[in-house]
Amino acid sequence: MREGRRIQKKTTVKQATKDATKVKKKKIKIVFIVILAIIILAIAGLIASNYIIFDKNEKTNLVINNNNITSNLKNDVLIEDDIIYLSQDDVANFFDKYIYEEESINKIVTTYDKKIAEIGFEDNSININGSNKSIHAHAIKKDDITYLPISEMTDVYNIEIENLEESKVVTMDSLDREQKQAITTSDLAVKSSTNFIAKTIDRIKKGDNVVIISTEGNFTRIRTSNGKIGYVKSNKLANEFTVRTDMEEEKQIQGKVNLTWDYFSHVATAPDRTGTTIEGVNVVSPAFFYIDEDGEFIENVGEEGQAYIEWAHNNGYKVWPMVSNAGDGMITVTSRIMNSYESRKELIESIVKACVKYGLDGINVDFENMRQEDKDLYSRFIIELTPRLKEIGLVTSVDVTAPDGGETWSLCFDRHVIGDVADYIIFMAYDQYGVSSDKAGTTAGYNWVELSLNKFLTTEEIEPEKIILAVPLYTRLWTEDSNGKIMRNPTVSMKDIDSVIPEGVERNWLDDEKQYYVEYEEDGNTKKMWIEDITSLKEKVALIKNNNLAGVASWQKGMETEEFWKMLVQELELNNTK
């Protein structure tokens, strides 16, 4: 038995020794593999660091504001006789989504920021903001694709273009965007990424200027003089400097807009407000301009109007006069103007000249009662007007109604486009039940205003800081006969409501409309009123702050009580004017 144990013990020791040897060999093998992998990686890194991938594409690469967008192009970039052409579809994608071909003049019409331009297919000229300029090319068509000579249109799009022939890259940089550059401190390989093994896409020499795009950890993303975009170690760059800064346009109104319409008919003159002020107001909109029955632009300013402008400016108010298509039967006249590019252009030119003539600060476009089929053409009018006003530092505000309603009252507006293009879109949150209604109702119930406003923000996708909520300083006194038929519904100014409602009539609060309601009998008829007072208006004004809207407008000056202005100052935290 003992001998058997000895043999077994010797066998166990031998096996353990054998196992230990295997483990040792395995460890040596693993170490060898690791070392080999490191050597391979080092060699690969060395190869990669010397491997330059040149652009071998047949088509030219396009870099816009440090982004290579070549894969997103709908058509190739064309270069003919040193002129760089970009297709109309690509211009629409990257510069002007509202660009279009105006068949009546056989030209492309394009807008961008402060410019509107016309370029044709024959003459080497371009019209920018009403002035003709000679250029070296014109628009062309190839295989039913329209191309614009964008290298001749740098003034329109405010860009700088460079054609890097050796690397087949065209760069386009917006001159209103920040650009920083730096100088390399040594010869460098520009990598495609920050990974350990990354291909070299370009090489730069010590002392080369590069465009700084962004910093990511220890790496900086740059653009080389060949138009290549890649990464280098941040510590290999020095003397960073700013070539240009972001050009941010300062708003006329800091904080919330508080606009009031100062309406007077086209047969009246501007009111004399000498010696008066309006607490909290920073914009006034007098009824200076309108389109008459012949489609002519009419000025109703005169000496009284010029005195009004002086009064407003002396009190720190901006002046954005109304331009309206006032009067009955204007739907046909307005349609004729909107359907003609030359008529729209003529009207815009008249507006611009009047603004310069009277030293105005902006315009309030108040076109109503238009045809639904003219909706896109009215949008074109705003698209074409806005850059002309921006060029001279003026604000464009446009009045629109609630999204739901009749063809000529509501469906005639493309609120999304107007809100996108204009500086401000003013939601006239009234009349929920108006003069032509066959049913008595509120002028502007809170629930209706809130629902409509939500459609502006969600369905129409308008930025809240562009929306001005307009509230009514009036209501209606409805008279129904014994059969419930509407007999009369005259407007009643906010300041006159208490004197109109008989003493002793009970006022009932409506939770949904957030306003008081009265109903009483008089001369055998039923009287109804949904009251607009400080309480109801305060509820609607709260929507401005809660939704971060641009501000408030009120229709119209002269209908309010003094408490209204105090309420706005308090609720919207407005600065008092002098």
RONUZA-651541 format. One record per residue (C-alpha): residue number from 1; residue in three letters; x, y, z. Coordinates in steps of 0.5 Angstrom, whole numbers, plus 500, padded with zeros to 3 digits. Layout:
N
<NUM, Ala, <X, Y, Z>>;
...
//
This chain:
578
<1, Met, <500, 500, 500>>;
<2, Arg, <506, 505, 502>>;
<3, Glu, <509, 503, 495>>;
<4, Gly, <503, 505, 492>>;
<5, Arg, <502, 512, 495>>;
<6, Arg, <509, 513, 493>>;
<7, Ile, <508, 512, 486>>;
<8, Gln, <502, 516, 486>>;
<9, Lys, <505, 522, 490>>;
<10, Lys, <511, 522, 485>>;
<11, Thr, <506, 522, 479>>;
<12, Thr, <502, 528, 482>>;
<13, Val, <509, 532, 483>>;
<14, Lys, <511, 530, 476>>;
<15, Gln, <504, 532, 473>>;
<16, Ala, <504, 539, 477>>;
<17, Thr, <511, 540, 474>>;
<18, Lys, <508, 539, 467>>;
<19, Asp, <502, 543, 468>>;
<20, Ala, <507, 549, 471>>;
<21, Thr, <511, 548, 465>>;
<22, Lys, <505, 549, 460>>;
<23, Val, <502, 555, 464>>;
<24, Lys, <509, 558, 463>>;
<25, Lys, <510, 557, 456>>;
<26, Lys, <503, 559, 455>>;
<27, Lys, <504, 566, 458>>;
<28, Ile, <511, 567, 454>>;
<29, Lys, <506, 566, 448>>;
<30, Ile, <501, 571, 450>>;
<31, Val, <507, 576, 452>>;
<32, Phe, <510, 574, 445>>;
<33, Ile, <503, 576, 442>>;
<34, Val, <502, 582, 445>>;
<35, Ile, <509, 584, 443>>;
<36, Leu, <508, 582, 436>>;
<37, Ala, <501, 586, 436>>;
<38, Ile, <505, 592, 439>>;
<39, Ile, <510, 592, 433>>;
<40, Ile, <505, 591, 428>>;
<41, Leu, <501, 597, 431>>;
<42, Ala, <507, 601, 431>>;
<43, Ile, <508, 599, 424>>;
<44, Ala, <501, 601, 422>>;
<45, Gly, <501, 607, 425>>;
<46, Leu, <508, 609, 422>>;
<47, Ile, <505, 607, 415>>;
<48, Ala, <498, 611, 417>>;
<49, Ser, <502, 617, 419>>;
<50, Asn, <505, 617, 412>>;
<51, Tyr, <499, 615, 408>>;
<52, Ile, <496, 621, 405>>;
<53, Ile, <489, 620, 402>>;
<54, Phe, <488, 625, 396>>;
<55, Asp, <481, 626, 393>>;
<56, Lys, <481, 622, 387>>;
<57, Asn, <473, 624, 386>>;
<58, Glu, <472, 626, 379>>;
<59, Lys, <467, 631, 382>>;
<60, Thr, <469, 637, 385>>;
<61, Asn, <468, 637, 393>>;
<62, Leu, <464, 643, 396>>;
<63, Val, <465, 645, 403>>;
<64, Ile, <461, 650, 406>>;
<65, Asn, <462, 653, 413>>;
<66, Asn, <467, 648, 414>>;
<67, Asn, <463, 642, 413>>;
<68, Asn, <464, 638, 407>>;
<69, Ile, <457, 637, 404>>;
<70, Thr, <459, 634, 397>>;
<71, Ser, <455, 627, 399>>;
<72, Asn, <448, 632, 400>>;
<73, Leu, <449, 635, 393>>;
<74, Lys, <443, 634, 389>>;
<75, Asn, <447, 636, 383>>;
<76, Asp, <455, 636, 381>>;
<77, Val, <458, 643, 382>>;
<78, Leu, <460, 646, 375>>;
<79, Ile, <466, 650, 374>>;
<80, Glu, <466, 653, 367>>;
<81, Asp, <471, 658, 365>>;
<82, Asp, <473, 660, 372>>;
<83, Ile, <466, 661, 374>>;
<84, Ile, <463, 656, 379>>;
<85, Tyr, <456, 654, 378>>;
<86, Leu, <451, 651, 383>>;
<87, Ser, <444, 648, 382>>;
<88, Gln, <438, 652, 384>>;
<89, Asp, <436, 646, 388>>;
<90, Asp, <442, 646, 392>>;
<91, Val, <442, 653, 393>>;
<92, Ala, <435, 652, 395>>;
<93, Asn, <438, 647, 400>>;
<94, Phe, <444, 651, 403>>;
<95, Phe, <442, 658, 402>>;
<96, Asp, <435, 660, 400>>;
<97, Lys, <429, 655, 400>>;
<98, Tyr, <425, 661, 397>>;
<99, Ile, <428, 661, 391>>;
<100, Tyr, <424, 660, 385>>;
<101, Glu, <424, 662, 377>>;
<102, Glu, <419, 668, 376>>;
<103, Glu, <417, 666, 369>>;
<104, Ser, <414, 673, 367>>;
<105, Ile, <421, 676, 367>>;
<106, Asn, <425, 669, 365>>;
<107, Lys, <429, 670, 371>>;
<108, Ile, <431, 667, 378>>;
<109, Val, <429, 671, 384>>;
<110, Thr, <433, 669, 390>>;
<111, Thr, <433, 672, 397>>;
<112, Tyr, <438, 672, 403>>;
<113, Asp, <438, 676, 409>>;
<114, Lys, <438, 683, 407>>;
<115, Lys, <438, 682, 399>>;
<116, Ile, <433, 680, 394>>;
<117, Ala, <436, 679, 387>>;
<118, Glu, <434, 677, 380>>;
<119, Ile, <439, 674, 375>>;
<120, Gly, <437, 672, 368>>;
<121, Phe, <439, 667, 363>>;
<122, Glu, <442, 671, 357>>;
<123, Asp, <445, 678, 360>>;
<124, Asn, <451, 678, 364>>;
<125, Ser, <448, 682, 369>>;
<126, Ile, <444, 682, 376>>;
<127, Asn, <439, 686, 380>>;
<128, Ile, <440, 687, 387>>;
<129, Asn, <435, 691, 391>>;
<130, Gly, <433, 694, 385>>;
<131, Ser, <440, 696, 382>>;
<132, Asn, <443, 693, 376>>;
<133, Lys, <450, 690, 376>>;
<134, Ser, <455, 687, 371>>;
<135, Ile, <457, 680, 372>>;
<136, His, <461, 675, 368>>;
<137, Ala, <456, 670, 367>>;
<138, His, <448, 668, 367>>;
<139, Ala, <444, 663, 370>>;
<140, Ile, <444, 657, 365>>;
<141, Lys, <440, 650, 364>>;
<142, Lys, <443, 643, 363>>;
<143, Asp, <439, 637, 362>>;
<144, Asp, <433, 641, 365>>;
<145, Ile, <437, 643, 371>>;
<146, Thr, <438, 650, 373>>;
<147, Tyr, <445, 653, 375>>;
<148, Leu, <446, 659, 378>>;
<149, Pro, <453, 662, 377>>;
<150, Ile, <454, 663, 385>>;
<151, Ser, <461, 665, 384>>;
<152, Glu, <458, 672, 381>>;
<153, Met, <453, 672, 387>>;
<154, Thr, <457, 673, 393>>;
<155, Asp, <454, 679, 394>>;
<156, Val, <447, 676, 395>>;
<157, Tyr, <449, 671, 399>>;
<158, Asn, <454, 674, 403>>;
<159, Ile, <460, 669, 402>>;
<160, Glu, <467, 668, 400>>;
<161, Ile, <469, 663, 395>>;
<162, Glu, <475, 659, 393>>;
<163, Asn, <476, 654, 388>>;
<164, Leu, <482, 650, 390>>;
<165, Glu, <484, 646, 383>>;
<166, Glu, <489, 642, 386>>;
<167, Ser, <485, 638, 391>>;
<168, Lys, <478, 639, 387>>;
<169, Val, <475, 643, 393>>;
<170, Val, <471, 649, 393>>;
<171, Thr, <470, 653, 399>>;
<172, Met, <464, 657, 401>>;
<173, Asp, <465, 661, 408>>;
<174, Ser, <459, 666, 410>>;
<175, Leu, <462, 673, 412>>;
<176, Asp, <457, 674, 418>>;
<177, Arg, <460, 668, 421>>;
<178, Glu, <466, 667, 426>>;
<179, Gln, <472, 665, 423>>;
<180, Lys, <479, 663, 427>>;
<181, Gln, <486, 661, 424>>;
<182, Ala, <492, 659, 427>>;
<183, Ile, <499, 657, 425>>;
<184, Thr, <503, 651, 425>>;
<185, Thr, <509, 650, 430>>;
<186, Ser, <512, 644, 426>>;
<187, Asp, <510, 639, 420>>;
<188, Leu, <504, 636, 421>>;
<189, Ala, <500, 630, 418>>;
<190, Val, <492, 632, 419>>;
<191, Lys, <488, 626, 421>>;
<192, Ser, <481, 623, 419>>;
<193, Ser, <480, 622, 426>>;
<194, Thr, <482, 622, 433>>;
<195, Asn, <483, 615, 433>>;
<196, Phe, <490, 612, 434>>;
<197, Ile, <490, 609, 427>>;
<198, Ala, <487, 614, 423>>;
<199, Lys, <489, 615, 416>>;
<200, Thr, <493, 622, 414>>;
<201, Ile, <488, 626, 409>>;
<202, Asp, <493, 632, 408>>;
<203, Arg, <500, 634, 410>>;
<204, Ile, <502, 641, 413>>;
<205, Lys, <508, 645, 413>>;
<206, Lys, <511, 649, 419>>;
<207, Gly, <508, 656, 419>>;
<208, Asp, <502, 654, 415>>;
<209, Asn, <495, 658, 417>>;
<210, Val, <490, 653, 418>>;
<211, Val, <482, 655, 420>>;
<212, Ile, <480, 653, 427>>;
<213, Ile, <473, 649, 427>>;
<214, Ser, <473, 646, 434>>;
<215, Thr, <477, 643, 440>>;
<216, Glu, <476, 636, 442>>;
<217, Gly, <480, 634, 448>>;
<218, Asn, <487, 634, 446>>;
<219, Phe, <486, 635, 438>>;
<220, Thr, <483, 641, 434>>;
<221, Arg, <479, 640, 428>>;
<222, Ile, <482, 644, 422>>;
<223, Arg, <481, 646, 415>>;
<224, Thr, <487, 646, 411>>;
<225, Ser, <489, 651, 405>>;
<226, Asn, <487, 645, 401>>;
<227, Gly, <480, 645, 404>>;
<228, Lys, <481, 638, 407>>;
<229, Ile, <478, 637, 414>>;
<230, Gly, <481, 633, 419>>;
<231, Tyr, <485, 633, 426>>;
<232, Val, <492, 635, 429>>;
<233, Lys, <494, 635, 436>>;
<234, Ser, <492, 642, 439>>;
<235, Asn, <499, 643, 442>>;
<236, Lys, <502, 644, 435>>;
<237, Leu, <498, 650, 434>>;
<238, Ala, <500, 657, 436>>;
<239, Asn, <498, 664, 435>>;
<240, Glu, <491, 663, 434>>;
<241, Phe, <487, 669, 432>>;
<242, Thr, <480, 671, 430>>;
<243, Val, <479, 673, 422>>;
<244, Arg, <472, 675, 423>>;
<245, Thr, <467, 675, 429>>;
<246, Asp, <459, 673, 429>>;
<247, Met, <455, 678, 426>>;
<248, Glu, <449, 678, 430>>;
<249, Glu, <444, 683, 429>>;
<250, Glu, <441, 687, 435>>;
<251, Lys, <434, 688, 436>>;
<252, Gln, <430, 694, 436>>;
<253, Ile, <426, 692, 442>>;
<254, Gln, <430, 690, 448>>;
<255, Gly, <425, 685, 452>>;
<256, Lys, <418, 685, 450>>;
<257, Val, <415, 689, 445>>;
<258, Asn, <409, 693, 447>>;
<259, Leu, <405, 695, 440>>;
<260, Thr, <399, 699, 440>>;
<261, Trp, <395, 701, 434>>;
<262, Asp, <394, 708, 433>>;
<263, Tyr, <388, 708, 428>>;
<264, Phe, <385, 713, 424>>;
<265, Ser, <381, 712, 417>>;
<266, His, <384, 714, 411>>;
<267, Val, <380, 720, 410>>;
<268, Ala, <382, 723, 417>>;
<269, Thr, <389, 725, 420>>;
<270, Ala, <394, 723, 425>>;
<271, Pro, <392, 725, 432>>;
<272, Asp, <395, 730, 436>>;
<273, Arg, <399, 727, 442>>;
<274, Thr, <403, 733, 444>>;
<275, Gly, <405, 733, 451>>;
<276, Thr, <402, 726, 452>>;
<277, Thr, <406, 719, 454>>;
<278, Ile, <403, 712, 454>>;
<279, Glu, <406, 708, 460>>;
<280, Gly, <410, 702, 458>>;
<281, Val, <409, 702, 450>>;
<282, Asn, <415, 702, 446>>;
<283, Val, <412, 701, 439>>;
<284, Val, <406, 705, 436>>;
<285, Ser, <403, 703, 429>>;
<286, Pro, <399, 709, 426>>;
<287, Ala, <395, 708, 420>>;
<288, Phe, <399, 712, 415>>;
<289, Phe, <399, 708, 409>>;
<290, Tyr, <394, 704, 405>>;
<291, Ile, <392, 701, 398>>;
<292, Asp, <387, 704, 394>>;
<293, Glu, <381, 702, 389>>;
<294, Asp, <386, 703, 384>>;
<295, Gly, <392, 699, 387>>;
<296, Glu, <396, 705, 388>>;
<297, Phe, <400, 706, 394>>;
<298, Ile, <397, 712, 398>>;
<299, Glu, <401, 716, 404>>;
<300, Asn, <396, 719, 409>>;
<301, Val, <402, 722, 413>>;
<302, Gly, <402, 730, 412>>;
<303, Glu, <404, 735, 417>>;
<304, Glu, <400, 732, 423>>;
<305, Gly, <403, 725, 421>>;
<306, Gln, <410, 728, 421>>;
<307, Ala, <409, 731, 428>>;
<308, Tyr, <406, 725, 430>>;
<309, Ile, <413, 721, 428>>;
<310, Glu, <417, 727, 432>>;
<311, Trp, <412, 726, 438>>;
<312, Ala, <414, 718, 438>>;
<313, His, <421, 719, 437>>;
<314, Asn, <422, 724, 443>>;
<315, Asn, <418, 719, 447>>;
<316, Gly, <423, 713, 445>>;
<317, Tyr, <417, 710, 441>>;
<318, Lys, <419, 706, 435>>;
<319, Val, <414, 708, 429>>;
<320, Trp, <412, 702, 425>>;
<321, Pro, <406, 705, 421>>;
<322, Met, <401, 700, 418>>;
<323, Val, <400, 699, 411>>;
<324, Ser, <393, 696, 409>>;
<325, Asn, <389, 694, 404>>;
<326, Ala, <383, 698, 407>>;
<327, Gly, <376, 699, 404>>;
<328, Asp, <371, 695, 401>>;
<329, Gly, <372, 691, 395>>;
<330, Met, <379, 690, 396>>;
<331, Ile, <380, 683, 395>>;
<332, Thr, <380, 683, 387>>;
<333, Val, <385, 689, 387>>;
<334, Thr, <389, 686, 392>>;
<335, Ser, <389, 679, 388>>;
<336, Arg, <391, 683, 382>>;
<337, Ile, <397, 686, 386>>;
<338, Met, <400, 679, 389>>;
<339, Asn, <399, 676, 382>>;
<340, Ser, <404, 680, 379>>;
<341, Tyr, <411, 680, 380>>;
<342, Glu, <412, 687, 377>>;
<343, Ser, <406, 690, 382>>;
<344, Arg, <409, 687, 388>>;
<345, Lys, <416, 690, 386>>;
<346, Glu, <413, 697, 385>>;
<347, Leu, <409, 696, 392>>;
<348, Ile, <415, 694, 395>>;
<349, Glu, <419, 700, 392>>;
<350, Ser, <414, 705, 394>>;
<351, Ile, <414, 702, 402>>;
<352, Val, <422, 703, 402>>;
<353, Lys, <422, 710, 399>>;
<354, Ala, <416, 712, 404>>;
<355, Cys, <420, 709, 410>>;
<356, Val, <426, 713, 408>>;
<357, Lys, <422, 719, 407>>;
<358, Tyr, <419, 719, 414>>;
<359, Gly, <425, 716, 418>>;
<360, Leu, <421, 710, 420>>;
<361, Asp, <423, 704, 424>>;
<362, Gly, <419, 699, 421>>;
<363, Ile, <413, 697, 417>>;
<364, Asn, <406, 693, 420>>;
<365, Val, <403, 690, 414>>;
<366, Asp, <396, 689, 415>>;
<367, Phe, <393, 686, 409>>;
<368, Glu, <386, 682, 410>>;
<369, Asn, <380, 679, 406>>;
<370, Met, <384, 676, 401>>;
<371, Arg, <383, 670, 396>>;
<372, Gln, <385, 663, 399>>;
<373, Glu, <389, 661, 392>>;
<374, Asp, <393, 668, 393>>;
<375, Lys, <396, 665, 399>>;
<376, Asp, <403, 663, 397>>;
<377, Leu, <403, 670, 393>>;
<378, Tyr, <402, 674, 399>>;
<379, Ser, <408, 670, 402>>;
<380, Arg, <412, 672, 396>>;
<381, Phe, <410, 679, 397>>;
<382, Ile, <413, 678, 405>>;
<383, Ile, <419, 674, 402>>;
<384, Glu, <421, 680, 397>>;
<385, Leu, <419, 686, 402>>;
<386, Thr, <423, 683, 408>>;
<387, Pro, <430, 684, 405>>;
<388, Arg, <429, 691, 403>>;
<389, Leu, <427, 693, 409>>;
<390, Lys, <432, 690, 413>>;
<391, Glu, <437, 693, 408>>;
<392, Ile, <436, 700, 411>>;
<393, Gly, <435, 697, 418>>;
<394, Leu, <427, 697, 419>>;
<395, Val, <423, 691, 422>>;
<396, Thr, <418, 687, 418>>;
<397, Ser, <411, 685, 422>>;
<398, Val, <405, 682, 419>>;
<399, Asp, <398, 681, 422>>;
<400, Val, <395, 675, 421>>;
<401, Thr, <388, 672, 424>>;
<402, Ala, <387, 665, 428>>;
<403, Pro, <389, 659, 424>>;
<404, Asp, <382, 656, 423>>;
<405, Gly, <376, 660, 419>>;
<406, Gly, <374, 662, 413>>;
<407, Glu, <377, 662, 406>>;
<408, Thr, <378, 670, 405>>;
<409, Trp, <379, 671, 413>>;
<410, Ser, <384, 665, 415>>;
<411, Leu, <386, 660, 410>>;
<412, Cys, <389, 666, 406>>;
<413, Phe, <395, 666, 410>>;
<414, Asp, <401, 661, 410>>;
<415, Arg, <403, 663, 417>>;
<416, His, <409, 658, 417>>;
<417, Val, <412, 662, 412>>;
<418, Ile, <411, 669, 414>>;
<419, Gly, <413, 667, 421>>;
<420, Asp, <420, 664, 418>>;
<421, Val, <421, 670, 414>>;
<422, Ala, <418, 677, 417>>;
<423, Asp, <421, 679, 424>>;
<424, Tyr, <415, 679, 427>>;
<425, Ile, <408, 675, 426>>;
<426, Ile, <402, 679, 430>>;
<427, Phe, <397, 674, 432>>;
<428, Met, <390, 678, 432>>;
<429, Ala, <387, 674, 437>>;
<430, Tyr, <380, 677, 435>>;
<431, Asp, <374, 676, 433>>;
<432, Gln, <372, 670, 435>>;
<433, Tyr, <365, 672, 434>>;
<434, Gly, <365, 678, 430>>;
<435, Val, <361, 683, 426>>;
<436, Ser, <358, 678, 421>>;
<437, Ser, <357, 672, 426>>;
<438, Asp, <350, 670, 426>>;
<439, Lys, <351, 667, 433>>;
<440, Ala, <353, 671, 440>>;
<441, Gly, <359, 670, 443>>;
<442, Thr, <366, 672, 446>>;
<443, Thr, <370, 677, 442>>;
<444, Ala, <376, 673, 445>>;
<445, Gly, <375, 667, 450>>;
<446, Tyr, <382, 665, 453>>;
<447, Asn, <381, 658, 451>>;
<448, Trp, <380, 660, 444>>;
<449, Val, <386, 664, 444>>;
<450, Glu, <390, 659, 448>>;
<451, Leu, <388, 654, 443>>;
<452, Ser, <390, 658, 437>>;
<453, Leu, <396, 660, 440>>;
<454, Asn, <398, 653, 441>>;
<455, Lys, <397, 652, 433>>;
<456, Phe, <402, 657, 432>>;
<457, Leu, <407, 654, 436>>;
<458, Thr, <406, 647, 434>>;
<459, Thr, <402, 646, 428>>;
<460, Glu, <405, 652, 424>>;
<461, Glu, <412, 651, 428>>;
<462, Ile, <413, 659, 429>>;
<463, Glu, <419, 661, 434>>;
<464, Pro, <415, 664, 440>>;
<465, Glu, <420, 670, 440>>;
<466, Lys, <417, 672, 433>>;
<467, Ile, <410, 672, 435>>;
<468, Ile, <406, 678, 438>>;
<469, Leu, <400, 677, 441>>;
<470, Ala, <395, 682, 440>>;
<471, Val, <389, 683, 444>>;
<472, Pro, <382, 687, 443>>;
<473, Leu, <381, 693, 448>>;
<474, Tyr, <373, 692, 446>>;
<475, Thr, <368, 687, 446>>;
<476, Arg, <361, 687, 443>>;
<477, Leu, <354, 688, 446>>;
<478, Trp, <349, 683, 442>>;
<479, Thr, <342, 684, 442>>;
<480, Glu, <337, 678, 440>>;
<481, Asp, <330, 678, 439>>;
<482, Ser, <325, 673, 442>>;
<483, Asn, <327, 668, 437>>;
<484, Gly, <334, 668, 438>>;
<485, Lys, <336, 672, 432>>;
<486, Ile, <342, 677, 432>>;
<487, Met, <339, 684, 431>>;
<488, Arg, <345, 688, 433>>;
<489, Asn, <352, 687, 435>>;
<490, Pro, <356, 694, 436>>;
<491, Thr, <363, 694, 439>>;
<492, Val, <364, 697, 446>>;
<493, Ser, <370, 700, 448>>;
<494, Met, <373, 697, 454>>;
<495, Lys, <373, 704, 457>>;
<496, Asp, <366, 705, 456>>;
<497, Ile, <363, 698, 458>>;
<498, Asp, <361, 700, 465>>;
<499, Ser, <357, 705, 463>>;
<500, Val, <353, 701, 458>>;
<501, Ile, <351, 695, 462>>;
<502, Pro, <345, 697, 467>>;
<503, Glu, <346, 698, 474>>;
<504, Gly, <344, 692, 478>>;
<505, Val, <346, 687, 472>>;
<506, Glu, <350, 681, 475>>;
<507, Arg, <356, 679, 472>>;
<508, Asn, <358, 672, 472>>;
<509, Trp, <365, 669, 471>>;
<510, Leu, <366, 664, 466>>;
<511, Asp, <372, 659, 467>>;
<512, Asp, <373, 657, 460>>;
<513, Glu, <373, 664, 457>>;
<514, Lys, <376, 667, 463>>;
<515, Gln, <372, 673, 463>>;
<516, Tyr, <365, 676, 466>>;
<517, Tyr, <359, 675, 462>>;
<518, Val, <352, 679, 463>>;
<519, Glu, <345, 677, 460>>;
<520, Tyr, <339, 682, 461>>;
<521, Glu, <333, 684, 458>>;
<522, Glu, <331, 690, 455>>;
<523, Asp, <325, 693, 451>>;
<524, Gly, <323, 685, 449>>;
<525, Asn, <330, 683, 447>>;
<526, Thr, <336, 680, 450>>;
<527, Lys, <342, 683, 451>>;
<528, Lys, <349, 679, 452>>;
<529, Met, <356, 681, 453>>;
<530, Trp, <363, 678, 454>>;
<531, Ile, <366, 683, 458>>;
<532, Glu, <374, 685, 456>>;
<533, Asp, <377, 688, 462>>;
<534, Ile, <383, 688, 466>>;
<535, Thr, <382, 681, 469>>;
<536, Ser, <380, 678, 462>>;
<537, Leu, <386, 681, 459>>;
<538, Lys, <391, 680, 464>>;
<539, Glu, <389, 672, 463>>;
<540, Lys, <391, 673, 456>>;
<541, Val, <397, 677, 457>>;
<542, Ala, <400, 671, 461>>;
<543, Leu, <400, 667, 455>>;
<544, Ile, <406, 672, 453>>;
<545, Lys, <410, 670, 459>>;
<546, Asn, <408, 663, 459>>;
<547, Asn, <410, 662, 452>>;
<548, Asn, <416, 666, 452>>;
<549, Leu, <413, 670, 446>>;
<550, Ala, <416, 677, 443>>;
<551, Gly, <410, 681, 446>>;
<552, Val, <404, 684, 446>>;
<553, Ala, <400, 689, 441>>;
<554, Ser, <393, 692, 442>>;
<555, Trp, <387, 694, 438>>;
<556, Gln, <386, 700, 439>>;
<557, Lys, <389, 706, 442>>;
<558, Gly, <383, 710, 445>>;
<559, Met, <379, 704, 447>>;
<560, Glu, <383, 703, 453>>;
<561, Thr, <383, 705, 461>>;
<562, Glu, <389, 707, 464>>;
<563, Glu, <389, 701, 468>>;
<564, Phe, <391, 697, 462>>;
<565, Trp, <398, 700, 461>>;
<566, Lys, <400, 699, 468>>;
<567, Met, <398, 692, 468>>;
<568, Leu, <402, 691, 462>>;
<569, Val, <408, 694, 465>>;
<570, Gln, <407, 690, 471>>;
<571, Glu, <406, 683, 468>>;
<572, Leu, <411, 683, 462>>;
<573, Glu, <416, 687, 466>>;
<574, Leu, <416, 693, 461>>;
<575, Asn, <421, 699, 462>>;
<576, Asn, <417, 705, 463>>;
<577, Thr, <418, 710, 457>>;
<578, Lys, <419, 717, 459>>;
//
